[in-house]
């Protein structure tokens, strides 16, 4: 959410850039059923992968930046 000088929302971005959301969706789609005994461990691994992606993947940074800028230009 972006605010103007008076504190009013003038545009909203997120929760993720579309290319990043696709990666998240693909990874989460690979998780076993929530009732599976391995679900919690597999979910933790997926979260670790996503965290590393956000922290280390410069392409992700560029995609997020571009998405935010596009949103601001449309506002």
C-alpha positions in Angstrom: 0.0 0.0 0.0 1.3 3.4 -0.9 0.2 6.6 0.8 0.1 10.2 -0.3 1.4 13.1 1.8 -2.0 13.3 3.6 -1.8 9.6 4.6 -4.4 8.4 2.1 -3.9 5.2 0.1 -3.3 6.0 -3.5 -2.3 2.6 -4.8 -1.8 -1.0 -3.6 0.8 -3.5 -4.7 1.2 -7.1 -3.9 1.4 -9.4 -2.2 4.0 -10.4 -4.8 5.2 -9.6 -8.3 3.3 -12.0 -10.8 6.5 -13.9 -11.9 7.4 -14.4 -8.2 3.8 -15.5 -7.4 4.0 -18.1 -10.1 7.2 -19.6 -8.5 5.5 -19.6 -5.1 2.4 -21.3 -6.5 4.5 -23.9 -8.3 6.5 -24.7 -5.2 3.5 -24.9 -2.9 1.6 -27.1 -5.4 4.3 -29.7 -5.0 3.6 -30.1 -1.2 1.8 -33.2 0.0 -1.7 -33.1 1.3 -2.1 -31.2 4.6 -3.0 -34.5 6.3 0.2 -36.2 5.2 2.7 -36.9 8.0 5.4 -35.3 5.8 3.5 -32.0 5.1 5.0 -29.9 7.9 8.6 -31.0 7.1 8.0 -30.4 3.4 6.4 -27.0 4.0 9.4 -26.0 6.1 11.7 -26.9 3.3 9.6 -25.0 0.8 9.6 -21.9 3.0 13.4 -22.2 3.3 13.7 -22.3 -0.5 11.4 -19.3 -0.9 13.4 -17.4 1.8 16.6 -18.2 -0.1 15.0 -17.1 -3.4 14.0 -13.7 -1.9 17.4 -13.2 -0.3 19.7 -14.4 -3.1 18.0 -14.3 -6.5 18.7 -10.9 -8.2 16.2 -11.7 -10.9 13.5 -11.8 -8.2 14.6 -8.4 -6.9 14.4 -7.0 -10.4 10.9 -8.5 -10.9 9.7 -7.0 -7.6 11.1 -3.6 -8.4 9.6 -3.6 -11.9 6.2 -4.7 -10.6 6.2 -2.0 -7.9 7.3 0.7 -10.4 4.6 -0.4 -12.9 2.0 -0.1 -10.1 3.1 3.3 -9.2 3.1 4.5 -12.8 -0.5 3.4 -13.1 -1.6 5.3 -10.0 
